[in-house]
Amino acid sequence: MKHSPVPGRLSRMRWTRAVVCAATLSIIAGCGAGPSDRPGVAVERAPVGGNPSASAAPAPPPNAELPTTDLAWRDCTAPTVNLLGLGPAPAGVVLECAEYSTPIDATGGVIGNFRNGAMRARLAQTPKDAVPLVLTSGSDRSSTATLAGLAVGQPGGILADRPIVAVDRRGIGTSQPIDCLRPEVRKGLADNAQFGRDGTDPVDAMNKFSQDGTIDCRDFLTPYEGTFDNAHTADDIEQLRKQWQVDHIDLLGTGNGASVALDYARKYHDHVARLVLDSPEAVGADGVTKGEQQVQGAEAALTAFAQRCTGVGCSLGLDPRGKVIDLVRQADSGGLGDISAQALLTAITGFLGGPRADQVSRIGELADTLSSAARGDRKALGDLILRESAAVSGDGQFVNRCTDSQQPPTATKSKELVDTWGQKYPAFGKSAAIALMACSAWPAAAPPPALRELPIPVLVLSSIADPVVGNGGLASVNGALGNAGARHATINWQGWGHPVSTHSGCAQNAVLAYLTDAKLPEDGTACPA
């Protein structure tokens, strides 16, 4: 067991740059190589947030302001794209990095500071006086990696009009990293306890790794082990606003970052000018509900990938989905050597959920990697696993995700789901049911306080095949917004991937229009793949 760092200080934490690195599926299968700029199609639905003709028009929301005192930005384009394996940055793309200090606990309950990492992306033509859009992707993937993927995958779009500033969550990406798990515990969690369990049921083995990891990290982080939740992450964004010396910011939250954005709106709604919730996870859902929603999205994304793969004649043959399921089963039985089924699925989900807008054009890359592994050549797969695991499965993600975890299932329930989900979701179900135990030993978080008041309109983006969070949480998010009296509208993207704003040109146009004048599109508008 590691010794705890000195209370109130982070001097014993390493400061390094961690490597971060079924609706119309036929429409997805026919999507082109890159985001579609075709306009959205309005879908007739009931008005959201009441009948606007029944009362006077609401007062326009405030506009965000240009930072008065900015961070000390430095160019980090080349090292970032090299670190993340994104290839050369397109001409005109500029990535700049900075750090700023944020209190461990804004209430003063714990003394000391964290060092938060931030990245700004812009293009050569981005107006110098354009107000930045703040981005958080929470604990799904570092926010800076999400932003780098957007910038490299599709030059233009939002960046042509607005710089985007991504803020990494504590312990993730370019923020001060956390190194709290023993190597054997880290590997056990990453592999779903597949290896070295000596006949122990995998659910029980994962429960034990959760216990060991919880002890490791909470001991290491004492006395601030409870300061890695969504609410504290929202405080870090508020600290950025204060350092900028502005009254209002525009905020984009993707996936788990949408939960962070909602917490920011709950605590600091007077400082939000625009709020975009992109591919939001469910509000206040228990572990099983969130887990199944993610599995449903991953299965849908795999189906969409397989259809596209068949359409372009990829190396996985006439039944790409079946080939992937066979490979997962092979890994689960030890047929891929030291590559576990969970590691294989982490690579696949990471690729399918990558933020690059050109993912569709890279179908052959994933297909060739999996085909080679099936033939016995596992080098390319091993490289992909290393890259995607580093992006989504670090110690920081373990701490942040577990801190926010609500109502994890019992071991008995998880064992039931191993069979149920294994049959219902043949690619991802069994591994997902075992992985539910990753945070089983961490003290469960209380449900977040309800969003009481939100006087600005909110734009929500969702897709039909999201491998990171699925789209089952959309109803709870819209319900939370409605209860807070917020006018809101949802755009539904017919493509696969995560998040919508990095993939769909149609959605990007809607976001830009909303950022400009706060006018919402027709609720239920569909963006084609």
Disulfide bonds with the S-S distance in Angstrom:
Cys76-Cys97 2.09
Cys180-Cys217 2.05
Cys309-Cys314 1.74
Cys402-Cys439 2.03
Cys506-Cys527 1.96
